[in-house]
């Protein structure tokens, strides 16, 4: 039985228009701003952490979540959509590692979208393809790798600044592999094995995939309330095995809340380093010999492994017992090493546990004034 929408018809039509814009291959396509106004008004009026269910898209179940973030929109965009701040560093509970394969039809990096938010005399469109490896799923422990088509539309509507991020998965994901959340999920300690399957009793053999994923994430900031951003997220997800969808709306809601709570925590605390500092950390790590980064990441991996091997449940996993930290880190390309190191830096700044506290203590002061490589 198809899911009955909990959203007004005008909102559903506006979402259709957004999704059509994000998935169309027509380079001359236009987004009718009047057509999505009901969506913006719906998000503007939604209660914080409101969870609703939209209509299915292509037979795929979805979910909606609204939340508020006390931070200027330019800051949020600079943190979240920035080629010099890896997504895996500021969205660790959802993304392990991602890399842009193309932007606007070429191999260049993501433009400085946060700069366009400041000056919105004309609407701005940017799009590209990103390769993404996600964090272990809360329900199954599996993690997946896939390509996403990403489209950004930024404009001003009256007193509102509007930033829209649209995502559509390209084809099926790779077969899911077993990942493990070590300790509390909010500590951002994860292990990723090469073993295909799910971390679920009786289902370890399952060769699961994500078959389809659609998302529309909309940020609103009104000039009358600067620094108060309303966010509305619509997502649809089809995942399972042998073509059967095992995802329900509550699974999607759980993942959305996981991300929203993490984002709010980072954006609303004074402990979070300014984006300019993170950009300097990125530049310093980018200029560092990968061998030096691997030494630090072996320390991190050994620390997480030790915790996993003393955990009553995880210590019984053969993949945990057999994992070798040197081989584990050796598989990481330079960009992934930089992402993982930046994630540890953010953890350090937020007061989360990391074995690199002494390392970051000596490193932190230098990157506030320059971007020298590590040595």
Beta strands, then each sheet from edge to edge (+ up, - down):
strand 1: 51-52
strand 2: 62-69
strand 3: 95-103
strand 4: 124-134
strand 5: 142-143
strand 6: 145-157
strand 7: 160-170
strand 8: 177-181
strand 9: 190-196
strand 10: 209-222
strand 11: 229-241
strand 12: 244-245
sheet 1: 1+ 2- 11+ 10- 7+ 6- 4+ 3-
sheet 2: 1+ 2- 11+ 12-
sheet 3: 5+ 8- 9+
end
